[in-house]
Amino acid sequence: MFASFFRKKSIQRIVADAQAGFGDAEHTGLHKVLSVRDLTLFGMAAIIGAGIFSTIGTACFDGGPAVIFLFIGIALTCGFSALCYAEMASRIPVSGSAYTYSYTTFGELIAWIIGWDLIMEYAIGNVTVAISWSGNFTTFLRQIGIHLPDYLTRSFLEIRNGHLGYLSSLTDGKIATEAQRAAEQLWNSAPHIGSLPLILNLPAFVITFIITALVYIGIKESRAVSNGMVIFKVLVVLIVVIIGAFYVQPENWTPFAPNGMEGVLKGTSAVFFAYIGFDALSTTAEECRNPQRDLPRGMLYSLLVATLIYICAALILTGMVKYTSLGNEAFLANAFLQRGINWIGGVIAFSALIATASVLLVFQIGQPRIWMSMSRDGLLPAKFAEIHPRFKTPKFATILTGFLVGIPALFMDAAFVTDMCSIGTLFAFTLVCAGIMVLQKRKDLPDPKFKVPYINARIGAPVIVLGVLWLLFREDAEGKNIASGIFTMEGGYEVWKHLIPSWLFYVCFAIACGLAFVRRYSLIPLLGVLSCLYLLSTLGVVNWVRFIVWLAIGMMIYLAYGRKNSKLAR
């Protein structure tokens, strides 16, 4: 039984399945037409659309102008992962995903975990985008004089949390925030069913229904349309940056890090969510003219350009208005409205509708494909792999995806789903980077055409360890160090339970560096593993508990069905 958990699907088998039409590619048999330019624009389509119009406001609200350092750090993390994805795509010459890569590297159990994890990533990520689309849609309607009732455009859990925060402020004798007062007012004024207020984010549900219908009938974004949308979005962002620069008030940048490093890191999930789209490029290997050369370039170019755009946008936004006013769904348009630039607020809101809808479409296409791939491997019932006879799309998986995104979008709080999406993506990135460390040491595989540059970890690992130790135990002017705040049991369980993710990180850090040193793994994948693990440790113990519960549910399904019905078992 234990051995069955780690049975692997050979690269030769994956290639044969793909040629027979049973791969996990979004499209099969397509011409090799994508160039470096196309890949760069495709990556930017997902990255810019998923972040600039949805979650960056929250990061600026938490960290202030200093959030630009978080952009740089996460861009480096994604850069390490991008190189590893590129080598995986070169080694496994089909349109792939972390699920396929893990199946051939670590075995079936890890592949199942990653597949189950990707289900959460895609679905929850789209809930976040749908909620963001709803906020921008409401703002756009206000610009043209249409006002929808607030109880039909807000999420139930978001208002409930604001209501509870308002009551807590009254109990503690504190002054409630403006958001808490607004939530309290809506909680009381909304129509009630008994004692429960009727608060639904109806636009988020409607856009999910429309996108799902388009995906179901086989709507596919062509290269020209995708590139056109990217150019449109980038032009809007450039207009925002150029016009906004004339309204920057430097005093808004002081203090630069109002909440310190803790506040900057609090935006980790929001900033990382903005970058998760880059791994969609790994599904285009079969459509690249020269994937071994163009795929890594496209990933890195899109990351670089998107990072520069994010940094400029963050500096302009936090310079135009105080960072404390950016913690809302339509932060970009509202920033210009606060400065009296009403016309551009409408343009931004309209652009956000297009940008977020395109991201919703891309990931709503990807989600059913993961299920279809797992079903064809026997890990899920055959129903998930059923193809519509006319539209040639996975019909059951597509409909189910629509429900799993649309219904939570009616009720969920955007902050909750963003954190869950980020933890799932980082987990997948960690395993892809670890997979490259393992594959590069295997002698039974042919060398790929693209390979992550090999740097012996025996050179870099000791330097990393010494650097981390120096940061942990370096004393400040008051004689304190970071280690004393991390490795402590003071304050009781309610205090140190939040330190558990950090403790686990340092344990994994020591193990990873030790293995890399002994087995002479490559340094760049090691840096990818460590950086992803560190970001995971910053997401909080509550998110980890939720993630573990999700994985536990997946494990029960695998043990009850997937293990014995796997094609490898038969």
C-alpha positions as CSV (number, residue, x, y, z in Angstrom):
1,M,0.0,0.0,0.0
2,F,2.8,2.4,0.9
3,A,4.6,1.7,-2.4
4,S,1.4,2.5,-4.3
5,F,1.5,6.0,-3.0
6,F,4.7,6.8,-4.9
7,R,4.1,5.0,-8.2
8,K,5.3,7.3,-11.0
9,K,4.0,8.0,-14.4
10,S,6.9,7.9,-16.8
11,I,7.7,10.7,-19.2
12,Q,7.3,8.3,-22.1
13,R,3.8,7.4,-20.9
14,I,2.8,11.1,-20.5
15,V,4.0,11.9,-24.1
16,A,2.2,8.8,-25.4
17,D,-1.0,9.9,-23.7
18,A,-0.7,13.4,-25.0
19,Q,-0.3,12.1,-28.6
20,A,-3.4,10.0,-28.1
21,G,-5.3,13.0,-26.9
22,F,-5.3,12.1,-23.2
23,G,-2.9,14.8,-21.9
24,D,-3.8,17.7,-19.6
25,A,-3.3,20.3,-22.3
26,E,-5.9,22.9,-22.8
27,H,-5.8,22.3,-26.5
28,T,-4.2,19.4,-28.4
29,G,-2.8,19.4,-31.9
30,L,-2.4,23.1,-32.2
31,H,0.2,24.7,-34.4
32,K,3.5,26.0,-32.9
33,V,2.8,29.8,-33.3
34,L,3.7,31.4,-30.0
35,S,6.8,33.6,-30.0
36,V,8.7,35.3,-27.1
37,R,6.5,38.4,-27.7
38,D,3.3,36.4,-27.5
39,L,4.4,34.5,-24.4
40,T,5.4,37.8,-22.7
41,L,2.1,39.4,-23.5
42,F,0.2,36.2,-22.4
43,G,2.0,36.2,-19.1
44,M,1.3,39.9,-18.6
45,A,-2.4,39.3,-19.4
46,A,-2.7,37.0,-16.4
47,I,-0.3,38.9,-14.0
48,I,-1.5,42.4,-14.6
49,G,-5.2,41.6,-14.8
50,A,-5.1,39.5,-11.6
51,G,-3.4,42.2,-9.5
52,I,-3.4,45.8,-10.7
53,F,-7.2,46.0,-10.6
54,S,-8.0,43.7,-7.7
55,T,-5.6,43.1,-4.7
56,I,-2.8,45.6,-4.8
57,G,-4.9,48.2,-2.8
58,T,-5.0,45.8,0.2
59,A,-1.2,45.4,0.1
60,C,-0.7,49.2,0.0
61,F,-3.2,49.6,2.8
62,D,-1.3,47.1,5.0
63,G,2.3,48.1,4.2
64,G,2.2,51.7,2.9
65,P,4.6,52.8,0.2
66,A,7.2,50.3,1.4
67,V,5.2,47.5,-0.2
68,I,7.4,48.0,-3.3
69,F,10.1,46.0,-1.5
70,L,7.6,43.1,-1.2
71,F,7.0,43.3,-5.0
72,I,10.7,42.9,-5.6
73,G,11.0,40.0,-3.2
74,I,8.1,38.1,-4.6
75,A,9.2,38.8,-8.2
76,L,12.5,37.1,-7.4
77,T,10.7,34.2,-5.8
78,C,8.5,33.8,-8.9
79,G,11.7,34.1,-11.1
80,F,13.2,31.1,-9.4
81,S,10.0,29.2,-9.9
82,A,9.7,30.4,-13.5
83,L,13.1,28.9,-14.3
84,C,12.0,25.6,-12.7
85,Y,8.7,25.5,-14.6
86,A,10.6,26.2,-17.8
87,E,12.9,23.2,-17.3
88,M,9.9,21.0,-16.4
89,A,8.3,22.1,-19.7
90,S,11.5,21.2,-21.5
91,R,11.8,17.8,-19.9
92,I,8.1,16.9,-20.4
93,P,7.3,18.2,-23.9
94,V,3.6,18.5,-23.5
95,S,1.4,21.3,-22.3
96,G,1.8,20.6,-18.6
97,S,1.0,21.7,-15.1
98,A,2.4,21.1,-11.6
99,Y,0.1,18.1,-11.4
100,T,1.7,16.4,-14.4
101,Y,5.2,17.4,-13.3
102,S,4.7,16.0,-9.8
103,Y,3.3,12.7,-11.2
104,T,6.6,11.9,-12.9
105,T,8.8,13.3,-10.2
106,F,7.4,12.4,-6.8
107,G,4.7,9.9,-7.6
108,E,0.9,9.5,-7.4
109,L,0.2,10.7,-3.9
110,I,2.1,14.0,-4.3
111,A,0.5,14.4,-7.8
112,W,-2.9,14.0,-6.2
113,I,-2.1,16.5,-3.5
114,I,-1.0,19.0,-6.1
115,G,-4.0,18.4,-8.3
116,W,-6.3,18.8,-5.3
117,D,-4.3,21.9,-4.3
118,L,-4.7,23.4,-7.9
119,I,-8.4,22.9,-7.7
120,M,-8.4,25.1,-4.7
121,E,-6.0,27.6,-6.3
122,Y,-8.1,28.0,-9.5
123,A,-11.5,28.1,-7.8
124,I,-10.6,30.3,-4.9
125,G,-8.6,32.6,-7.1
126,N,-11.5,33.1,-9.4
127,V,-13.8,33.9,-6.4
128,T,-11.4,36.7,-5.6
129,V,-11.4,38.0,-9.1
130,A,-15.2,37.8,-9.3
131,I,-15.5,39.8,-6.1
132,S,-13.1,42.4,-7.5
133,W,-15.1,42.5,-10.7
134,S,-18.2,43.2,-8.7
135,G,-16.6,46.1,-6.9
136,N,-15.4,47.7,-10.2
137,F,-18.8,47.1,-11.8
138,T,-20.5,48.9,-9.0
139,T,-18.1,51.8,-9.2
140,F,-18.6,52.0,-13.0
141,L,-22.4,52.1,-12.7
142,R,-22.1,54.9,-10.2
143,Q,-20.1,56.9,-12.7
144,I,-23.0,56.7,-15.1
145,G,-25.6,57.5,-12.5
146,I,-26.9,53.9,-11.7
147,H,-26.9,52.9,-8.0
148,L,-27.5,49.3,-7.1
149,P,-28.6,48.5,-3.6
150,D,-25.6,47.9,-1.4
151,Y,-27.1,44.7,0.0
152,L,-27.0,43.2,-3.5
153,T,-23.3,44.2,-4.3
154,R,-21.5,43.2,-1.1
155,S,-20.4,39.9,0.3
156,F,-22.2,38.6,3.4
157,L,-19.1,37.6,5.3
158,E,-17.3,40.9,4.6
159,I,-20.3,42.8,6.1
160,R,-20.6,40.4,9.0
161,N,-17.0,40.8,9.9
162,G,-17.4,44.6,9.8
163,H,-20.5,44.3,12.0
164,L,-18.7,42.1,14.5
165,G,-15.7,44.6,14.5
166,Y,-18.1,47.4,15.2
167,L,-19.6,45.7,18.2
168,S,-16.1,44.8,19.4
169,S,-15.0,48.4,19.2
170,L,-18.0,49.5,21.2
171,T,-17.3,46.9,23.9
172,D,-13.6,47.9,24.1
173,G,-14.4,51.6,24.2
174,K,-12.6,52.2,20.9
175,I,-13.6,54.4,17.9
176,A,-15.0,52.2,15.1
177,T,-13.5,52.7,11.7
178,E,-15.4,54.1,8.8
179,A,-15.6,50.7,7.2
180,Q,-17.0,49.2,10.4
181,R,-19.6,51.9,10.7
182,A,-20.7,51.4,7.1
183,A,-20.9,47.6,7.6
184,E,-23.0,48.1,10.7
185,Q,-25.4,50.4,8.9
186,L,-25.8,47.9,6.0
187,W,-26.2,45.0,8.4
188,N,-29.2,46.8,10.0
189,S,-30.8,48.3,6.9
190,A,-30.6,45.3,4.6
191,P,-33.8,43.2,4.2
192,H,-33.9,40.4,6.8
193,I,-35.1,36.8,6.7
194,G,-35.9,36.4,10.4
195,S,-32.8,37.8,12.2
196,L,-30.5,37.2,9.2
197,P,-29.8,40.1,6.8
198,L,-30.1,39.3,3.1
199,I,-26.7,40.4,1.8
200,L,-25.5,38.9,-1.5
201,N,-22.8,39.9,-4.0
202,L,-25.0,39.4,-7.0
203,P,-22.7,40.9,-9.7
204,A,-20.0,38.5,-8.7
205,F,-22.3,35.5,-9.2
206,V,-23.7,36.9,-12.5
207,I,-20.2,37.4,-14.1
208,T,-19.2,33.9,-13.0
209,F,-22.3,32.5,-14.7
210,I,-21.6,34.4,-17.9
211,I,-18.0,33.4,-18.1
212,T,-18.8,29.7,-17.3
213,A,-21.4,29.7,-20.1
214,L,-18.8,31.1,-22.5
215,V,-16.3,28.4,-21.4
216,Y,-18.9,25.7,-21.8
217,I,-19.7,26.5,-25.4
218,G,-16.0,26.5,-26.3
219,I,-15.0,30.2,-26.4
220,K,-11.2,30.3,-26.8
221,E,-9.1,33.4,-26.6
222,S,-7.0,33.7,-29.7
223,R,-3.5,35.0,-29.7
224,A,-4.6,38.3,-31.3
225,V,-7.4,38.9,-28.8
226,S,-5.2,38.0,-25.9
227,N,-2.4,40.4,-27.1
228,G,-5.0,43.1,-27.8
229,M,-6.4,42.9,-24.3
230,V,-2.9,43.1,-22.8
231,I,-2.0,46.2,-24.8
232,F,-5.3,47.8,-23.8
233,K,-4.7,47.1,-20.1
234,V,-1.1,48.3,-20.2
235,L,-2.1,51.5,-21.9
236,V,-4.7,52.2,-19.2
237,V,-2.1,51.6,-16.5
238,L,0.4,53.9,-18.2
239,I,-2.3,56.6,-18.4
240,V,-2.9,56.1,-14.7
241,V,0.7,56.3,-13.8
242,I,1.4,59.4,-16.0
243,I,-1.7,61.4,-15.0
244,G,-1.4,60.3,-11.4
245,A,2.2,61.5,-11.2
246,F,0.9,65.1,-11.5
247,Y,-1.3,64.6,-8.4
248,V,1.4,63.0,-6.1
249,Q,1.8,64.6,-2.8
250,P,5.2,63.5,-1.3
251,E,4.0,63.9,2.2
252,N,1.7,60.9,1.6
253,W,4.9,58.8,1.4
254,T,5.8,59.7,5.0
255,P,6.1,57.4,6.9
256,F,7.3,55.1,4.2
257,A,6.7,52.0,6.2
258,P,4.0,53.0,8.6
259,N,3.4,49.5,10.0
260,G,7.0,48.4,9.8
261,M,8.2,45.1,8.2
262,E,5.2,43.3,9.8
263,G,2.8,45.5,7.8
264,V,4.7,45.0,4.6
265,L,4.7,41.2,5.0
266,K,1.0,41.3,5.8
267,G,0.4,42.1,2.2
268,T,2.2,38.9,1.1
269,S,-0.9,37.0,0.0
270,A,-2.3,40.0,-1.8
271,V,0.9,40.8,-3.7
272,F,1.6,37.1,-4.5
273,F,-1.9,36.7,-5.8
274,A,-1.0,39.3,-8.4
275,Y,1.7,37.1,-9.8
276,I,0.1,33.7,-9.8
277,G,-0.9,33.9,-13.5
278,F,2.7,33.5,-14.8
279,D,2.6,29.7,-14.3
280,A,-0.2,29.6,-16.9
281,L,2.6,29.9,-19.5
282,S,3.6,26.3,-18.6
283,T,0.5,25.0,-20.4
284,T,1.6,26.5,-23.7
285,A,4.7,24.4,-24.4
286,E,3.1,22.6,-27.3
287,E,2.1,25.9,-28.9
288,C,5.6,27.5,-28.7
289,R,7.8,27.7,-31.7
290,N,10.8,27.0,-29.6
291,P,9.7,26.2,-26.0
292,Q,13.1,25.4,-24.7
293,R,14.3,28.9,-25.6
294,D,11.1,31.1,-25.7
295,L,9.2,29.8,-22.6
296,P,11.8,30.9,-20.0
297,R,12.3,34.2,-21.8
298,G,8.6,34.8,-21.9
299,M,8.1,34.0,-18.2
300,L,11.0,36.2,-17.1
301,Y,10.2,39.1,-19.4
302,S,6.5,39.2,-18.3
303,L,7.6,39.1,-14.6
304,L,10.1,41.9,-15.1
305,V,7.7,44.2,-17.0
306,A,4.8,43.5,-14.6
307,T,7.0,44.1,-11.6
308,L,8.0,47.5,-12.9
309,I,4.4,48.4,-13.6
310,Y,3.3,47.3,-10.1
311,I,6.1,49.3,-8.4
312,C,5.2,52.4,-10.4
313,A,1.5,52.0,-9.7
314,A,2.0,51.4,-6.0
315,L,4.2,54.6,-5.7
316,I,1.7,56.7,-7.6
317,L,-1.3,55.4,-5.6
318,T,0.3,55.9,-2.2
319,G,1.5,59.3,-3.3
320,M,-1.9,60.5,-4.6
321,V,-3.9,59.5,-1.5
322,K,-3.0,58.3,2.0
323,Y,-2.4,54.6,2.1
324,T,-5.2,54.2,4.6
325,S,-7.8,54.9,1.9
326,L,-6.7,52.1,-0.4
327,G,-8.3,49.2,1.5
328,N,-11.3,48.7,-0.7
329,E,-12.2,46.7,-3.8
330,A,-12.3,49.7,-6.3
331,F,-9.2,51.4,-4.8
332,L,-7.8,52.4,-8.2
333,A,-10.8,54.3,-9.4
334,N,-11.6,55.7,-5.9
335,A,-8.1,57.1,-5.6
336,F,-8.7,59.3,-8.7
337,L,-12.2,60.2,-7.5
338,Q,-10.7,61.5,-4.2
339,R,-8.5,63.8,-6.2
340,G,-11.5,65.1,-8.2
341,I,-10.6,63.4,-11.5
342,N,-14.0,62.0,-12.1
343,W,-13.7,61.1,-15.8
344,I,-10.6,58.9,-15.4
345,G,-12.3,57.0,-12.6
346,G,-14.9,55.8,-15.1
347,V,-12.2,54.8,-17.6
348,I,-10.4,52.8,-14.9
349,A,-13.5,51.1,-13.7
350,F,-14.4,50.1,-17.3
351,S,-10.9,48.8,-17.9
352,A,-11.0,46.8,-14.7
353,L,-14.1,45.1,-15.9
354,I,-12.4,43.9,-19.0
355,A,-9.1,43.0,-17.3
356,T,-10.7,41.0,-14.5
357,A,-13.2,39.3,-16.8
358,S,-10.3,38.1,-19.0
359,V,-8.5,36.6,-16.0
360,L,-11.7,35.0,-14.9
361,L,-12.1,33.4,-18.3
362,V,-8.5,32.1,-18.4
363,F,-8.6,30.4,-15.0
364,Q,-12.2,29.2,-15.5
365,I,-10.9,27.3,-18.6
366,G,-8.0,25.9,-16.6
367,Q,-9.9,24.5,-13.7
368,P,-11.9,21.9,-15.6
369,R,-8.8,20.8,-17.4
370,I,-7.1,19.8,-14.2
371,W,-10.1,17.7,-13.2
372,M,-10.3,16.2,-16.6
373,S,-6.6,15.2,-16.5
374,M,-7.0,13.6,-13.0
375,S,-10.1,11.8,-14.2
376,R,-8.3,10.4,-17.2
377,D,-5.6,9.1,-14.9
378,G,-8.3,7.3,-12.9
379,L,-8.0,9.5,-9.8
380,L,-11.5,11.0,-10.2
381,P,-14.7,9.4,-11.6
382,A,-15.0,9.3,-15.4
383,K,-17.8,11.9,-15.3
384,F,-15.2,14.6,-14.9
385,A,-13.6,13.7,-18.3
386,E,-16.9,13.7,-20.3
387,I,-16.5,15.8,-23.4
388,H,-19.5,17.7,-24.9
389,P,-20.1,16.1,-28.3
390,R,-20.7,19.5,-30.0
391,F,-18.6,22.0,-28.1
392,K,-15.7,19.7,-27.4
393,T,-15.3,20.9,-23.8
394,P,-15.4,19.0,-20.5
395,K,-19.1,19.6,-19.8
396,F,-19.6,18.3,-16.3
397,A,-16.3,19.7,-14.9
398,T,-17.1,23.1,-16.4
399,I,-20.5,23.3,-14.9
400,L,-19.3,22.1,-11.5
401,T,-16.5,24.7,-11.7
402,G,-19.1,27.4,-12.3
403,F,-21.0,26.4,-9.2
404,L,-17.9,26.1,-7.0
405,V,-16.9,29.7,-8.0
406,G,-20.2,31.4,-8.3
407,I,-21.9,30.4,-5.1
408,P,-19.0,31.2,-2.7
409,A,-18.6,34.6,-4.6
410,L,-22.1,35.5,-3.3
411,F,-21.0,35.2,0.3
412,M,-17.2,35.1,0.8
413,D,-14.9,37.8,2.1
414,A,-12.2,38.7,-0.5
415,A,-9.4,38.7,2.1
416,F,-10.1,35.1,3.1
417,V,-10.1,33.7,-0.4
418,T,-7.0,35.6,-1.4
419,D,-5.0,34.1,1.5
420,M,-6.2,30.6,0.6
421,C,-5.3,31.0,-3.1
422,S,-1.8,32.2,-2.3
423,I,-1.0,29.3,0.1
424,G,-2.1,26.8,-2.6
425,T,0.0,28.4,-5.3
426,L,3.1,28.7,-3.1
427,F,2.7,25.0,-2.2
428,A,2.6,24.1,-5.9
429,F,5.7,26.3,-6.7
430,T,7.6,24.7,-3.8
431,L,7.1,21.2,-5.2
432,V,8.0,22.2,-8.8
433,C,11.3,23.7,-7.5
434,A,12.0,20.7,-5.4
435,G,11.2,18.5,-8.4
436,I,13.9,20.1,-10.4
437,M,16.4,19.5,-7.6
438,V,15.6,15.8,-7.8
439,L,15.4,15.5,-11.6
440,Q,18.7,17.1,-12.2
441,K,20.4,14.4,-10.2
442,R,18.7,11.5,-12.0
443,K,21.0,9.8,-14.5
444,D,18.3,7.8,-16.3
445,L,16.8,10.8,-18.1
446,P,18.0,12.6,-21.2
447,D,19.3,16.1,-20.7
448,P,16.6,18.7,-21.5
449,K,17.1,21.4,-24.1
450,F,16.7,24.0,-21.4
451,K,18.1,23.5,-18.0
452,V,18.2,25.7,-14.9
453,P,21.9,26.8,-14.6
454,Y,23.6,24.5,-12.2
455,I,25.4,26.1,-9.2
456,N,26.6,23.6,-6.6
457,A,24.7,24.1,-3.4
458,R,27.8,23.2,-1.5
459,I,29.0,26.7,-2.4
460,G,25.8,28.6,-1.7
461,A,24.0,26.7,1.0
462,P,26.5,27.6,3.8
463,V,26.4,31.2,2.8
464,I,22.6,31.2,3.0
465,V,22.7,29.5,6.4
466,L,25.2,32.0,7.8
467,G,23.3,34.9,6.3
468,V,20.1,33.8,8.0
469,L,21.8,33.2,11.3
470,W,23.3,36.7,11.2
471,L,19.8,38.2,10.5
472,L,18.3,36.2,13.3
473,F,20.8,36.9,16.0
474,R,22.0,40.4,15.1
475,E,21.2,42.7,18.0
476,D,19.6,46.1,17.4
477,A,20.3,49.3,19.3
478,E,18.2,48.1,22.2
479,G,20.0,44.8,22.4
480,K,17.2,42.7,21.0
481,N,17.3,40.3,18.0
482,I,14.7,38.7,15.8
483,A,15.3,35.2,17.1
484,S,14.2,36.1,20.6
485,G,10.8,37.0,19.2
486,I,10.4,33.9,17.1
487,F,11.8,31.1,19.3
488,T,9.9,31.9,22.5
489,M,7.2,30.2,24.5
490,E,6.2,33.4,26.3
491,G,2.6,34.6,26.3
492,G,1.0,31.2,26.3
493,Y,-0.6,29.2,23.5
494,E,-2.7,32.2,22.2
495,V,0.6,34.0,21.4
496,W,3.0,31.3,20.3
497,K,0.5,29.3,18.1
498,H,1.0,32.1,15.5
499,L,4.7,31.3,15.6
500,I,4.2,27.7,14.5
501,P,4.5,28.4,10.7
502,S,7.8,30.2,11.4
503,W,9.1,27.3,13.5
504,L,8.2,24.9,10.7
505,F,9.9,27.1,8.1
506,Y,13.2,27.0,10.0
507,V,13.0,23.2,10.4
508,C,12.4,22.8,6.7
509,F,15.1,25.4,6.0
510,A,17.7,23.4,7.9
511,I,16.6,20.1,6.2
512,A,16.6,21.6,2.7
513,C,20.0,23.2,3.1
514,G,21.4,20.0,4.6
515,L,20.1,17.8,1.8
516,A,21.2,20.3,-0.8
517,F,24.7,20.4,0.7
518,V,25.1,16.6,1.0
519,R,23.6,15.7,-2.3
520,R,25.0,18.7,-4.2
521,Y,21.7,19.9,-5.5
522,S,21.5,23.0,-7.7
523,L,21.4,26.3,-5.8
524,I,18.7,28.1,-7.9
525,P,15.9,25.5,-7.3
526,L,17.0,25.5,-3.6
527,L,16.5,29.3,-3.5
528,G,13.1,28.8,-5.1
529,V,12.1,26.2,-2.4
530,L,13.4,28.4,0.5
531,S,11.7,31.6,-0.8
532,C,8.4,29.9,-1.3
533,L,8.6,28.2,2.1
534,Y,9.3,31.6,3.7
535,L,6.3,33.2,2.0
536,L,4.2,30.3,3.2
537,S,5.3,30.9,6.8
538,T,4.0,34.5,6.6
539,L,0.4,33.5,5.8
540,G,-0.6,32.7,9.3
541,V,-1.5,29.6,11.3
542,V,-5.3,30.1,10.6
543,N,-4.7,29.8,6.8
544,W,-2.5,26.8,7.4
545,V,-5.3,25.1,9.4
546,R,-7.8,25.7,6.6
547,F,-5.3,24.4,4.0
548,I,-4.6,21.3,6.0
549,V,-8.4,20.6,6.4
550,W,-8.7,21.0,2.6
551,L,-5.8,18.5,2.0
552,A,-7.3,16.1,4.6
553,I,-10.6,16.1,2.6
554,G,-8.6,15.4,-0.5
555,M,-6.7,12.5,1.1
556,M,-10.0,10.9,2.1
557,I,-11.2,11.0,-1.4
558,Y,-7.9,9.6,-2.8
559,L,-7.9,6.7,-0.3
560,A,-11.6,6.0,-0.9
561,Y,-11.5,6.2,-4.7
562,G,-8.3,7.4,-6.4
563,R,-5.8,4.9,-5.1
564,K,-7.6,1.7,-6.3
565,N,-9.0,3.2,-9.5
566,S,-5.8,4.7,-10.7
567,K,-4.7,3.6,-14.2
568,L,-1.3,2.8,-12.8
569,A,-2.9,0.5,-10.3
570,R,-4.8,-1.3,-13.1
